[in-house]
Amino acid sequence: MRLDQFVSNSSGLSRKDSKRAISAGRVRVDGKMTKSANSRVPEHAKVTLDNQALTLPDGLYLMMNKPAGVISATNDSSQPTAIDLLPPELARQVHIAGRLDKDTTGLLLLTSDGQWSHQVTSPRRACPKTYRVTLAEPLDEHACQALEQGIELKGEQKPTLPAQVLQNSATEIELTIREGKYHQVKRMLAAVGNHVVSLHRQSIGDIILDPALAPGHYRSLTAQEIQSVVEPD
């Protein structure tokens, strides 16, 4: 792991502030000051910030910018999976919390913590998920209102929960839903007479896809991001 990422994940500082702390000489690795933010932290190394020891959160918590063409599965003999994009030592320890369709891109969460994963995906929690949706046709006012009121989907006993719609342009919206039904976004737009051209998940709860992550890349979640989806006692 890069030093700035280690400091950010273990201290709660932003990546930018972590880099500043490193360049200011406030960080030491095994007692030696380093001002290189992109240096690698050896396994079991002792890292300190202002002479205070830093430790990563227990368990593994990752965000990935999922590219199109990979499936959200642990393994598959015929298709590439999101897990395949991880180093082997991480891949064998994590599972996916909240899957994405093969052609859907964006925020994917992976973890070794089953209880945390349940907090993210449990229908009872109704964790909001925001998608950037490119449409085949302009979204009219009637369709927008229908999405915001709840849509009756074929094969479902209840309508969807009310969604939030923000229109970026005539054919691009940001859609926030609180469920995870099968192909839900595509089915909702089809129900109002439209078609999804592309779909990109931007956030889950307060966890927002890091704009610095290229497709197929990943990083550890910060302590603040991990805690943001945990239900208070």
mmCIF file of the C-alpha atoms, coordinates in Angstrom:
data_MODEL
# 
_entry.id   MODEL 
# 
loop_
_atom_site.group_PDB 
_atom_site.id 
_atom_site.type_symbol 
_atom_site.label_atom_id 
_atom_site.label_alt_id 
_atom_site.label_comp_id 
_atom_site.label_asym_id 
_atom_site.label_entity_id 
_atom_site.label_seq_id 
_atom_site.pdbx_PDB_ins_code 
_atom_site.Cartn_x 
_atom_site.Cartn_y 
_atom_site.Cartn_z 
_atom_site.occupancy 
_atom_site.B_iso_or_equiv 
_atom_site.pdbx_formal_charge 
_atom_site.auth_seq_id 
_atom_site.auth_comp_id 
_atom_site.auth_asym_id 
_atom_site.auth_atom_id 
_atom_site.pdbx_PDB_model_num 
ATOM 1   C CA . MET A 1 1   ? 0.000   0.000   0.000   1.00 0.00 ? 1   MET A CA 1 
ATOM 2   C CA . ARG A 1 2   ? 1.181   3.538   -0.750  1.00 0.00 ? 2   ARG A CA 1 
ATOM 3   C CA . LEU A 1 3   ? 2.235   5.563   2.282   1.00 0.00 ? 3   LEU A CA 1 
ATOM 4   C CA . ASP A 1 4   ? -0.299  8.341   1.689   1.00 0.00 ? 4   ASP A CA 1 
ATOM 5   C CA . GLN A 1 5   ? -3.065  5.758   1.400   1.00 0.00 ? 5   GLN A CA 1 
ATOM 6   C CA . PHE A 1 6   ? -1.938  4.037   4.608   1.00 0.00 ? 6   PHE A CA 1 
ATOM 7   C CA . VAL A 1 7   ? -1.905  7.342   6.503   1.00 0.00 ? 7   VAL A CA 1 
ATOM 8   C CA . SER A 1 8   ? -5.308  8.352   5.144   1.00 0.00 ? 8   SER A CA 1 
ATOM 9   C CA . ASN A 1 9   ? -6.959  5.019   5.892   1.00 0.00 ? 9   ASN A CA 1 
ATOM 10  C CA . SER A 1 10  ? -5.588  4.774   9.415   1.00 0.00 ? 10  SER A CA 1 
ATOM 11  C CA . SER A 1 11  ? -5.820  8.397   10.559  1.00 0.00 ? 11  SER A CA 1 
ATOM 12  C CA . GLY A 1 12  ? -9.026  9.716   8.996   1.00 0.00 ? 12  GLY A CA 1 
ATOM 13  C CA . LEU A 1 13  ? -7.089  12.429  7.130   1.00 0.00 ? 13  LEU A CA 1 
ATOM 14  C CA . SER A 1 14  ? -7.968  13.019  3.505   1.00 0.00 ? 14  SER A CA 1 
ATOM 15  C CA . ARG A 1 15  ? -5.475  11.782  0.922   1.00 0.00 ? 15  ARG A CA 1 
ATOM 16  C CA . LYS A 1 16  ? -4.497  15.408  0.238   1.00 0.00 ? 16  LYS A CA 1 
ATOM 17  C CA . ASP A 1 17  ? -3.872  16.169  3.920   1.00 0.00 ? 17  ASP A CA 1 
ATOM 18  C CA . SER A 1 18  ? -1.980  12.886  4.284   1.00 0.00 ? 18  SER A CA 1 
ATOM 19  C CA . LYS A 1 19  ? 0.379   13.929  1.493   1.00 0.00 ? 19  LYS A CA 1 
ATOM 20  C CA . ARG A 1 20  ? 0.905   17.274  3.205   1.00 0.00 ? 20  ARG A CA 1 
ATOM 21  C CA . ALA A 1 21  ? 1.714   15.553  6.512   1.00 0.00 ? 21  ALA A CA 1 
ATOM 22  C CA . ILE A 1 22  ? 4.228   13.291  4.763   1.00 0.00 ? 22  ILE A CA 1 
ATOM 23  C CA . SER A 1 23  ? 5.919   16.139  2.890   1.00 0.00 ? 23  SER A CA 1 
ATOM 24  C CA . ALA A 1 24  ? 6.124   18.101  6.166   1.00 0.00 ? 24  ALA A CA 1 
ATOM 25  C CA . GLY A 1 25  ? 8.131   15.279  7.739   1.00 0.00 ? 25  GLY A CA 1 
ATOM 26  C CA . ARG A 1 26  ? 5.454   14.314  10.261  1.00 0.00 ? 26  ARG A CA 1 
ATOM 27  C CA . VAL A 1 27  ? 5.348   10.643  9.196   1.00 0.00 ? 27  VAL A CA 1 
ATOM 28  C CA . ARG A 1 28  ? 7.903   7.951   9.993   1.00 0.00 ? 28  ARG A CA 1 
ATOM 29  C CA . VAL A 1 29  ? 8.114   4.357   8.804   1.00 0.00 ? 29  VAL A CA 1 
ATOM 30  C CA . ASP A 1 30  ? 10.000  2.078   11.207  1.00 0.00 ? 30  ASP A CA 1 
ATOM 31  C CA . GLY A 1 31  ? 11.447  5.176   12.820  1.00 0.00 ? 31  GLY A CA 1 
ATOM 32  C CA . LYS A 1 32  ? 12.709  6.737   9.594   1.00 0.00 ? 32  LYS A CA 1 
ATOM 33  C CA . MET A 1 33  ? 11.190  9.917   8.208   1.00 0.00 ? 33  MET A CA 1 
ATOM 34  C CA . THR A 1 34  ? 10.099  9.712   4.600   1.00 0.00 ? 34  THR A CA 1 
ATOM 35  C CA . LYS A 1 35  ? 8.696   12.502  2.458   1.00 0.00 ? 35  LYS A CA 1 
ATOM 36  C CA . SER A 1 36  ? 7.705   10.261  -0.442  1.00 0.00 ? 36  SER A CA 1 
ATOM 37  C CA . ALA A 1 37  ? 3.930   9.889   -0.488  1.00 0.00 ? 37  ALA A CA 1 
ATOM 38  C CA . ASN A 1 38  ? 4.027   7.126   -3.103  1.00 0.00 ? 38  ASN A CA 1 
ATOM 39  C CA . SER A 1 39  ? 6.578   4.951   -1.279  1.00 0.00 ? 39  SER A CA 1 
ATOM 40  C CA . ARG A 1 40  ? 5.318   1.480   -0.393  1.00 0.00 ? 40  ARG A CA 1 
ATOM 41  C CA . VAL A 1 41  ? 4.695   0.497   3.212   1.00 0.00 ? 41  VAL A CA 1 
ATOM 42  C CA . PRO A 1 42  ? 6.342   -2.868  3.987   1.00 0.00 ? 42  PRO A CA 1 
ATOM 43  C CA . GLU A 1 43  ? 4.187   -5.516  5.631   1.00 0.00 ? 43  GLU A CA 1 
ATOM 44  C CA . HIS A 1 44  ? 4.246   -5.228  9.442   1.00 0.00 ? 44  HIS A CA 1 
ATOM 45  C CA . ALA A 1 45  ? 6.035   -1.858  9.298   1.00 0.00 ? 45  ALA A CA 1 
ATOM 46  C CA . LYS A 1 46  ? 5.393   0.596   12.141  1.00 0.00 ? 46  LYS A CA 1 
ATOM 47  C CA . VAL A 1 47  ? 4.025   3.873   10.801  1.00 0.00 ? 47  VAL A CA 1 
ATOM 48  C CA . THR A 1 48  ? 3.677   6.949   13.011  1.00 0.00 ? 48  THR A CA 1 
ATOM 49  C CA . LEU A 1 49  ? 2.129   10.381  12.533  1.00 0.00 ? 49  LEU A CA 1 
ATOM 50  C CA . ASP A 1 50  ? 3.426   13.023  14.927  1.00 0.00 ? 50  ASP A CA 1 
ATOM 51  C CA . ASN A 1 51  ? 4.967   10.140  16.908  1.00 0.00 ? 51  ASN A CA 1 
ATOM 52  C CA . GLN A 1 52  ? 1.554   8.443   17.303  1.00 0.00 ? 52  GLN A CA 1 
ATOM 53  C CA . ALA A 1 53  ? 1.323   4.880   15.951  1.00 0.00 ? 53  ALA A CA 1 
ATOM 54  C CA . LEU A 1 54  ? -1.140  4.339   13.100  1.00 0.00 ? 54  LEU A CA 1 
ATOM 55  C CA . THR A 1 55  ? -3.042  1.107   12.558  1.00 0.00 ? 55  THR A CA 1 
ATOM 56  C CA . LEU A 1 56  ? -5.363  0.140   9.729   1.00 0.00 ? 56  LEU A CA 1 
ATOM 57  C CA . PRO A 1 57  ? -8.962  -0.823  10.554  1.00 0.00 ? 57  PRO A CA 1 
ATOM 58  C CA . ASP A 1 58  ? -9.543  -4.522  11.241  1.00 0.00 ? 58  ASP A CA 1 
ATOM 59  C CA . GLY A 1 59  ? -10.673 -6.434  8.179   1.00 0.00 ? 59  GLY A CA 1 
ATOM 60  C CA . LEU A 1 60  ? -10.472 -5.448  4.547   1.00 0.00 ? 60  LEU A CA 1 
ATOM 61  C CA . TYR A 1 61  ? -12.704 -2.734  3.099   1.00 0.00 ? 61  TYR A CA 1 
ATOM 62  C CA . LEU A 1 62  ? -12.141 -1.710  -0.514  1.00 0.00 ? 62  LEU A CA 1 
ATOM 63  C CA . MET A 1 63  ? -13.770 0.422   -3.176  1.00 0.00 ? 63  MET A CA 1 
ATOM 64  C CA . MET A 1 64  ? -13.268 -0.361  -6.840  1.00 0.00 ? 64  MET A CA 1 
ATOM 65  C CA . ASN A 1 65  ? -14.143 1.527   -9.979  1.00 0.00 ? 65  ASN A CA 1 
ATOM 66  C CA . LYS A 1 66  ? -15.689 -1.419  -11.790 1.00 0.00 ? 66  LYS A CA 1 
ATOM 67  C CA . PRO A 1 67  ? -15.172 -1.369  -15.556 1.00 0.00 ? 67  PRO A CA 1 
ATOM 68  C CA . ALA A 1 68  ? -17.717 -2.639  -18.034 1.00 0.00 ? 68  ALA A CA 1 
ATOM 69  C CA . GLY A 1 69  ? -17.353 -6.246  -19.145 1.00 0.00 ? 69  GLY A CA 1 
ATOM 70  C CA . VAL A 1 70  ? -16.532 -7.830  -15.783 1.00 0.00 ? 70  VAL A CA 1 
ATOM 71  C CA . ILE A 1 71  ? -19.086 -9.581  -13.608 1.00 0.00 ? 71  ILE A CA 1 
ATOM 72  C CA . SER A 1 72  ? -19.685 -9.126  -9.891  1.00 0.00 ? 72  SER A CA 1 
ATOM 73  C CA . ALA A 1 73  ? -18.798 -12.647 -8.806  1.00 0.00 ? 73  ALA A CA 1 
ATOM 74  C CA . THR A 1 74  ? -16.156 -14.357 -6.716  1.00 0.00 ? 74  THR A CA 1 
ATOM 75  C CA . ASN A 1 75  ? -15.151 -16.645 -9.549  1.00 0.00 ? 75  ASN A CA 1 
ATOM 76  C CA . ASP A 1 76  ? -16.340 -17.651 -12.996 1.00 0.00 ? 76  ASP A CA 1 
ATOM 77  C CA . SER A 1 77  ? -14.746 -20.095 -15.390 1.00 0.00 ? 77  SER A CA 1 
ATOM 78  C CA . SER A 1 78  ? -15.823 -18.299 -18.554 1.00 0.00 ? 78  SER A CA 1 
ATOM 79  C CA . GLN A 1 79  ? -15.925 -14.555 -17.771 1.00 0.00 ? 79  GLN A CA 1 
ATOM 80  C CA . PRO A 1 80  ? -13.593 -12.091 -16.009 1.00 0.00 ? 80  PRO A CA 1 
ATOM 81  C CA . THR A 1 81  ? -14.773 -11.042 -12.551 1.00 0.00 ? 81  THR A CA 1 
ATOM 82  C CA . ALA A 1 82  ? -14.184 -7.975  -10.398 1.00 0.00 ? 82  ALA A CA 1 
ATOM 83  C CA . ILE A 1 83  ? -12.325 -10.203 -7.928  1.00 0.00 ? 83  ILE A CA 1 
ATOM 84  C CA . ASP A 1 84  ? -9.876  -11.131 -10.714 1.00 0.00 ? 84  ASP A CA 1 
ATOM 85  C CA . LEU A 1 85  ? -8.765  -7.480  -10.792 1.00 0.00 ? 85  LEU A CA 1 
ATOM 86  C CA . LEU A 1 86  ? -7.326  -7.762  -7.262  1.00 0.00 ? 86  LEU A CA 1 
ATOM 87  C CA . PRO A 1 87  ? -3.944  -9.158  -6.237  1.00 0.00 ? 87  PRO A CA 1 
ATOM 88  C CA . PRO A 1 88  ? -4.297  -12.836 -5.224  1.00 0.00 ? 88  PRO A CA 1 
ATOM 89  C CA . GLU A 1 89  ? -3.623  -12.133 -1.536  1.00 0.00 ? 89  GLU A CA 1 
ATOM 90  C CA . LEU A 1 90  ? -6.625  -9.772  -1.437  1.00 0.00 ? 90  LEU A CA 1 
ATOM 91  C CA . ALA A 1 91  ? -8.846  -11.685 -3.854  1.00 0.00 ? 91  ALA A CA 1 
ATOM 92  C CA . ARG A 1 92  ? -9.038  -14.757 -1.640  1.00 0.00 ? 92  ARG A CA 1 
ATOM 93  C CA . GLN A 1 93  ? -10.106 -12.735 1.411   1.00 0.00 ? 93  GLN A CA 1 
ATOM 94  C CA . VAL A 1 94  ? -12.954 -10.524 0.178   1.00 0.00 ? 94  VAL A CA 1 
ATOM 95  C CA . HIS A 1 95  ? -16.440 -10.750 -1.212  1.00 0.00 ? 95  HIS A CA 1 
ATOM 96  C CA . ILE A 1 96  ? -18.607 -8.177  -3.010  1.00 0.00 ? 96  ILE A CA 1 
ATOM 97  C CA . ALA A 1 97  ? -21.086 -6.066  -1.032  1.00 0.00 ? 97  ALA A CA 1 
ATOM 98  C CA . GLY A 1 98  ? -23.735 -4.942  -3.510  1.00 0.00 ? 98  GLY A CA 1 
ATOM 99  C CA . ARG A 1 99  ? -23.274 -6.297  -7.016  1.00 0.00 ? 99  ARG A CA 1 
ATOM 100 C CA . LEU A 1 100 ? -23.365 -4.500  -10.359 1.00 0.00 ? 100 LEU A CA 1 
ATOM 101 C CA . ASP A 1 101 ? -24.493 -5.836  -13.739 1.00 0.00 ? 101 ASP A CA 1 
ATOM 102 C CA . LYS A 1 102 ? -21.779 -6.823  -16.208 1.00 0.00 ? 102 LYS A CA 1 
ATOM 103 C CA . ASP A 1 103 ? -22.239 -3.700  -18.327 1.00 0.00 ? 103 ASP A CA 1 
ATOM 104 C CA . THR A 1 104 ? -22.693 -1.317  -15.364 1.00 0.00 ? 104 THR A CA 1 
ATOM 105 C CA . THR A 1 105 ? -19.649 0.658   -14.236 1.00 0.00 ? 105 THR A CA 1 
ATOM 106 C CA . GLY A 1 106 ? -18.676 2.516   -11.087 1.00 0.00 ? 106 GLY A CA 1 
ATOM 107 C CA . LEU A 1 107 ? -18.570 2.032   -7.333  1.00 0.00 ? 107 LEU A CA 1 
ATOM 108 C CA . LEU A 1 108 ? -18.175 -1.533  -6.118  1.00 0.00 ? 108 LEU A CA 1 
ATOM 109 C CA . LEU A 1 109 ? -17.515 -2.343  -2.455  1.00 0.00 ? 109 LEU A CA 1 
ATOM 110 C CA . LEU A 1 110 ? -15.521 -5.403  -1.407  1.00 0.00 ? 110 LEU A CA 1 
ATOM 111 C CA . THR A 1 111 ? -14.886 -6.568  2.141   1.00 0.00 ? 111 THR A CA 1 
ATOM 112 C CA . SER A 1 112 ? -13.837 -9.431  4.380   1.00 0.00 ? 112 SER A CA 1 
ATOM 113 C CA . ASP A 1 113 ? -16.385 -8.343  7.016   1.00 0.00 ? 113 ASP A CA 1 
ATOM 114 C CA . GLY A 1 114 ? -19.675 -10.180 6.604   1.00 0.00 ? 114 GLY A CA 1 
ATOM 115 C CA . GLN A 1 115 ? -21.512 -8.097  9.199   1.00 0.00 ? 115 GLN A CA 1 
ATOM 116 C CA . TRP A 1 116 ? -20.466 -4.844  7.527   1.00 0.00 ? 116 TRP A CA 1 
ATOM 117 C CA . SER A 1 117 ? -21.497 -6.244  4.149   1.00 0.00 ? 117 SER A CA 1 
ATOM 118 C CA . HIS A 1 118 ? -24.941 -7.005  5.583   1.00 0.00 ? 118 HIS A CA 1 
ATOM 119 C CA . GLN A 1 119 ? -25.268 -3.416  6.791   1.00 0.00 ? 119 GLN A CA 1 
ATOM 120 C CA . VAL A 1 120 ? -24.614 -2.219  3.233   1.00 0.00 ? 120 VAL A CA 1 
ATOM 121 C CA . THR A 1 121 ? -26.985 -4.608  1.466   1.00 0.00 ? 121 THR A CA 1 
ATOM 122 C CA . SER A 1 122 ? -29.802 -5.290  3.956   1.00 0.00 ? 122 SER A CA 1 
ATOM 123 C CA . PRO A 1 123 ? -33.189 -4.195  2.546   1.00 0.00 ? 123 PRO A CA 1 
ATOM 124 C CA . ARG A 1 124 ? -34.144 -3.074  6.052   1.00 0.00 ? 124 ARG A CA 1 
ATOM 125 C CA . ARG A 1 125 ? -31.407 -0.437  5.982   1.00 0.00 ? 125 ARG A CA 1 
ATOM 126 C CA . ALA A 1 126 ? -32.574 0.981   2.625   1.00 0.00 ? 126 ALA A CA 1 
ATOM 127 C CA . CYS A 1 127 ? -29.070 2.321   1.981   1.00 0.00 ? 127 CYS A CA 1 
ATOM 128 C CA . PRO A 1 128 ? -29.295 4.933   -0.817  1.00 0.00 ? 128 PRO A CA 1 
ATOM 129 C CA . LYS A 1 129 ? -27.425 4.252   -4.047  1.00 0.00 ? 129 LYS A CA 1 
ATOM 130 C CA . THR A 1 130 ? -26.934 6.926   -6.708  1.00 0.00 ? 130 THR A CA 1 
ATOM 131 C CA . TYR A 1 131 ? -26.469 6.136   -10.385 1.00 0.00 ? 131 TYR A CA 1 
ATOM 132 C CA . ARG A 1 132 ? -25.608 8.309   -13.378 1.00 0.00 ? 132 ARG A CA 1 
ATOM 133 C CA . VAL A 1 133 ? -27.974 7.125   -16.093 1.00 0.00 ? 133 VAL A CA 1 
ATOM 134 C CA . THR A 1 134 ? -27.675 7.875   -19.804 1.00 0.00 ? 134 THR A CA 1 
ATOM 135 C CA . LEU A 1 135 ? -31.006 7.428   -21.568 1.00 0.00 ? 135 LEU A CA 1 
ATOM 136 C CA . ALA A 1 136 ? -32.034 6.703   -25.137 1.00 0.00 ? 136 ALA A CA 1 
ATOM 137 C CA . GLU A 1 137 ? -34.779 9.347   -25.045 1.00 0.00 ? 137 GLU A CA 1 
ATOM 138 C CA . PRO A 1 138 ? -35.283 12.579  -23.099 1.00 0.00 ? 138 PRO A CA 1 
ATOM 139 C CA . LEU A 1 139 ? -36.988 12.059  -19.746 1.00 0.00 ? 139 LEU A CA 1 
ATOM 140 C CA . ASP A 1 140 ? -40.266 13.955  -19.646 1.00 0.00 ? 140 ASP A CA 1 
ATOM 141 C CA . GLU A 1 141 ? -41.864 15.464  -16.549 1.00 0.00 ? 141 GLU A CA 1 
ATOM 142 C CA . HIS A 1 142 ? -44.501 12.744  -16.257 1.00 0.00 ? 142 HIS A CA 1 
ATOM 143 C CA . ALA A 1 143 ? -41.866 9.986   -16.251 1.00 0.00 ? 143 ALA A CA 1 
ATOM 144 C CA . CYS A 1 144 ? -39.776 11.883  -13.719 1.00 0.00 ? 144 CYS A CA 1 
ATOM 145 C CA . GLN A 1 145 ? -42.747 12.204  -11.370 1.00 0.00 ? 145 GLN A CA 1 
ATOM 146 C CA . ALA A 1 146 ? -43.529 8.506   -11.739 1.00 0.00 ? 146 ALA A CA 1 
ATOM 147 C CA . LEU A 1 147 ? -39.975 7.572   -10.719 1.00 0.00 ? 147 LEU A CA 1 
ATOM 148 C CA . GLU A 1 148 ? -40.186 9.873   -7.705  1.00 0.00 ? 148 GLU A CA 1 
ATOM 149 C CA . GLN A 1 149 ? -43.518 8.386   -6.613  1.00 0.00 ? 149 GLN A CA 1 
ATOM 150 C CA . GLY A 1 150 ? -42.584 4.703   -7.079  1.00 0.00 ? 150 GLY A CA 1 
ATOM 151 C CA . ILE A 1 151 ? -42.920 2.351   -10.030 1.00 0.00 ? 151 ILE A CA 1 
ATOM 152 C CA . GLU A 1 152 ? -44.846 -0.897  -10.246 1.00 0.00 ? 152 GLU A CA 1 
ATOM 153 C CA . LEU A 1 153 ? -42.448 -3.404  -11.817 1.00 0.00 ? 153 LEU A CA 1 
ATOM 154 C CA . LYS A 1 154 ? -43.568 -6.586  -13.530 1.00 0.00 ? 154 LYS A CA 1 
ATOM 155 C CA . GLY A 1 155 ? -43.389 -9.548  -11.173 1.00 0.00 ? 155 GLY A CA 1 
ATOM 156 C CA . GLU A 1 156 ? -43.139 -7.418  -8.017  1.00 0.00 ? 156 GLU A CA 1 
ATOM 157 C CA . GLN A 1 157 ? -45.827 -7.297  -5.344  1.00 0.00 ? 157 GLN A CA 1 
ATOM 158 C CA . LYS A 1 158 ? -45.093 -3.736  -4.249  1.00 0.00 ? 158 LYS A CA 1 
ATOM 159 C CA . PRO A 1 159 ? -44.054 -0.603  -6.139  1.00 0.00 ? 159 PRO A CA 1 
ATOM 160 C CA . THR A 1 160 ? -40.499 0.607   -5.778  1.00 0.00 ? 160 THR A CA 1 
ATOM 161 C CA . LEU A 1 161 ? -39.723 3.047   -3.016  1.00 0.00 ? 161 LEU A CA 1 
ATOM 162 C CA . PRO A 1 162 ? -39.791 6.696   -4.134  1.00 0.00 ? 162 PRO A CA 1 
ATOM 163 C CA . ALA A 1 163 ? -36.610 7.599   -5.996  1.00 0.00 ? 163 ALA A CA 1 
ATOM 164 C CA . GLN A 1 164 ? -34.786 10.911  -6.252  1.00 0.00 ? 164 GLN A CA 1 
ATOM 165 C CA . VAL A 1 165 ? -34.165 12.271  -9.747  1.00 0.00 ? 165 VAL A CA 1 
ATOM 166 C CA . LEU A 1 166 ? -31.696 14.986  -10.693 1.00 0.00 ? 166 LEU A CA 1 
ATOM 167 C CA . GLN A 1 167 ? -31.632 15.889  -14.370 1.00 0.00 ? 167 GLN A CA 1 
ATOM 168 C CA . ASN A 1 168 ? -28.167 16.740  -15.714 1.00 0.00 ? 168 ASN A CA 1 
ATOM 169 C CA . SER A 1 169 ? -29.451 17.029  -19.270 1.00 0.00 ? 169 SER A CA 1 
ATOM 170 C CA . ALA A 1 170 ? -32.395 15.864  -21.345 1.00 0.00 ? 170 ALA A CA 1 
ATOM 171 C CA . THR A 1 171 ? -30.943 12.351  -21.619 1.00 0.00 ? 171 THR A CA 1 
ATOM 172 C CA . GLU A 1 172 ? -28.783 12.107  -18.476 1.00 0.00 ? 172 GLU A CA 1 
ATOM 173 C CA . ILE A 1 173 ? -30.076 11.848  -14.916 1.00 0.00 ? 173 ILE A CA 1 
ATOM 174 C CA . GLU A 1 174 ? -28.750 11.013  -11.476 1.00 0.00 ? 174 GLU A CA 1 
ATOM 175 C CA . LEU A 1 175 ? -31.115 8.481   -9.936  1.00 0.00 ? 175 LEU A CA 1 
ATOM 176 C CA . THR A 1 176 ? -31.023 7.601   -6.233  1.00 0.00 ? 176 THR A CA 1 
ATOM 177 C CA . ILE A 1 177 ? -32.799 4.434   -5.125  1.00 0.00 ? 177 ILE A CA 1 
ATOM 178 C CA . ARG A 1 178 ? -32.991 2.646   -1.761  1.00 0.00 ? 178 ARG A CA 1 
ATOM 179 C CA . GLU A 1 179 ? -33.456 -0.919  -2.925  1.00 0.00 ? 179 GLU A CA 1 
ATOM 180 C CA . GLY A 1 180 ? -31.486 -3.466  -4.888  1.00 0.00 ? 180 GLY A CA 1 
ATOM 181 C CA . LYS A 1 181 ? -33.987 -5.354  -6.997  1.00 0.00 ? 181 LYS A CA 1 
ATOM 182 C CA . TYR A 1 182 ? -32.807 -7.316  -10.034 1.00 0.00 ? 182 TYR A CA 1 
ATOM 183 C CA . HIS A 1 183 ? -31.908 -4.872  -12.854 1.00 0.00 ? 183 HIS A CA 1 
ATOM 184 C CA . GLN A 1 184 ? -33.945 -2.306  -10.945 1.00 0.00 ? 184 GLN A CA 1 
ATOM 185 C CA . VAL A 1 185 ? -32.804 0.907   -12.629 1.00 0.00 ? 185 VAL A CA 1 
ATOM 186 C CA . LYS A 1 186 ? -33.184 -0.532  -16.119 1.00 0.00 ? 186 LYS A CA 1 
ATOM 187 C CA . ARG A 1 187 ? -36.605 -1.925  -15.285 1.00 0.00 ? 187 ARG A CA 1 
ATOM 188 C CA . MET A 1 188 ? -37.753 1.379   -13.756 1.00 0.00 ? 188 MET A CA 1 
ATOM 189 C CA . LEU A 1 189 ? -36.792 3.344   -16.848 1.00 0.00 ? 189 LEU A CA 1 
ATOM 190 C CA . ALA A 1 190 ? -38.327 0.732   -19.137 1.00 0.00 ? 190 ALA A CA 1 
ATOM 191 C CA . ALA A 1 191 ? -41.551 1.030   -17.136 1.00 0.00 ? 191 ALA A CA 1 
ATOM 192 C CA . VAL A 1 192 ? -41.769 4.722   -18.023 1.00 0.00 ? 192 VAL A CA 1 
ATOM 193 C CA . GLY A 1 193 ? -41.091 4.048   -21.704 1.00 0.00 ? 193 GLY A CA 1 
ATOM 194 C CA . ASN A 1 194 ? -37.375 4.734   -21.857 1.00 0.00 ? 194 ASN A CA 1 
ATOM 195 C CA . HIS A 1 195 ? -34.188 2.691   -22.277 1.00 0.00 ? 195 HIS A CA 1 
ATOM 196 C CA . VAL A 1 196 ? -30.911 2.817   -20.344 1.00 0.00 ? 196 VAL A CA 1 
ATOM 197 C CA . VAL A 1 197 ? -27.921 3.305   -22.638 1.00 0.00 ? 197 VAL A CA 1 
ATOM 198 C CA . SER A 1 198 ? -25.292 3.330   -19.882 1.00 0.00 ? 198 SER A CA 1 
ATOM 199 C CA . LEU A 1 199 ? -25.308 3.057   -16.109 1.00 0.00 ? 199 LEU A CA 1 
ATOM 200 C CA . HIS A 1 200 ? -22.645 4.173   -13.635 1.00 0.00 ? 200 HIS A CA 1 
ATOM 201 C CA . ARG A 1 201 ? -22.925 3.885   -9.840  1.00 0.00 ? 201 ARG A CA 1 
ATOM 202 C CA . GLN A 1 202 ? -21.561 6.979   -8.139  1.00 0.00 ? 202 GLN A CA 1 
ATOM 203 C CA . SER A 1 203 ? -22.220 6.358   -4.449  1.00 0.00 ? 203 SER A CA 1 
ATOM 204 C CA . ILE A 1 204 ? -23.521 3.999   -1.783  1.00 0.00 ? 204 ILE A CA 1 
ATOM 205 C CA . GLY A 1 205 ? -24.692 5.862   1.293   1.00 0.00 ? 205 GLY A CA 1 
ATOM 206 C CA . ASP A 1 206 ? -21.991 8.428   2.097   1.00 0.00 ? 206 ASP A CA 1 
ATOM 207 C CA . ILE A 1 207 ? -19.299 6.468   0.239   1.00 0.00 ? 207 ILE A CA 1 
ATOM 208 C CA . ILE A 1 208 ? -18.580 8.269   -3.035  1.00 0.00 ? 208 ILE A CA 1 
ATOM 209 C CA . LEU A 1 209 ? -16.501 6.758   -5.821  1.00 0.00 ? 209 LEU A CA 1 
ATOM 210 C CA . ASP A 1 210 ? -13.026 8.278   -5.670  1.00 0.00 ? 210 ASP A CA 1 
ATOM 211 C CA . PRO A 1 211 ? -12.586 10.340  -8.872  1.00 0.00 ? 211 PRO A CA 1 
ATOM 212 C CA . ALA A 1 212 ? -8.872  9.458   -8.833  1.00 0.00 ? 212 ALA A CA 1 
ATOM 213 C CA . LEU A 1 213 ? -9.639  5.757   -9.376  1.00 0.00 ? 213 LEU A CA 1 
ATOM 214 C CA . ALA A 1 214 ? -9.275  4.653   -12.988 1.00 0.00 ? 214 ALA A CA 1 
ATOM 215 C CA . PRO A 1 215 ? -11.562 1.831   -14.206 1.00 0.00 ? 215 PRO A CA 1 
ATOM 216 C CA . GLY A 1 216 ? -10.376 -1.468  -12.727 1.00 0.00 ? 216 GLY A CA 1 
ATOM 217 C CA . HIS A 1 217 ? -8.428  0.208   -9.924  1.00 0.00 ? 217 HIS A CA 1 
ATOM 218 C CA . TYR A 1 218 ? -9.220  0.062   -6.209  1.00 0.00 ? 218 TYR A CA 1 
ATOM 219 C CA . ARG A 1 219 ? -8.256  1.537   -2.861  1.00 0.00 ? 219 ARG A CA 1 
ATOM 220 C CA . SER A 1 220 ? -8.933  0.855   0.803   1.00 0.00 ? 220 SER A CA 1 
ATOM 221 C CA . LEU A 1 221 ? -11.802 2.716   2.426   1.00 0.00 ? 221 LEU A CA 1 
ATOM 222 C CA . THR A 1 222 ? -10.975 5.308   5.044   1.00 0.00 ? 222 THR A CA 1 
ATOM 223 C CA . ALA A 1 223 ? -12.075 4.760   8.634   1.00 0.00 ? 223 ALA A CA 1 
ATOM 224 C CA . GLN A 1 224 ? -14.726 7.449   8.129   1.00 0.00 ? 224 GLN A CA 1 
ATOM 225 C CA . GLU A 1 225 ? -16.085 5.746   5.011   1.00 0.00 ? 225 GLU A CA 1 
ATOM 226 C CA . ILE A 1 226 ? -16.241 2.386   6.770   1.00 0.00 ? 226 ILE A CA 1 
ATOM 227 C CA . GLN A 1 227 ? -18.087 3.844   9.742   1.00 0.00 ? 227 GLN A CA 1 
ATOM 228 C CA . SER A 1 228 ? -20.535 5.811   7.580   1.00 0.00 ? 228 SER A CA 1 
ATOM 229 C CA . VAL A 1 229 ? -22.627 2.752   6.719   1.00 0.00 ? 229 VAL A CA 1 
ATOM 230 C CA . VAL A 1 230 ? -22.618 1.204   10.218  1.00 0.00 ? 230 VAL A CA 1 
ATOM 231 C CA . GLU A 1 231 ? -25.938 1.378   12.005  1.00 0.00 ? 231 GLU A CA 1 
ATOM 232 C CA . PRO A 1 232 ? -25.610 3.164   15.367  1.00 0.00 ? 232 PRO A CA 1 
ATOM 233 C CA . ASP A 1 233 ? -26.179 1.118   18.528  1.00 0.00 ? 233 ASP A CA 1 
# 
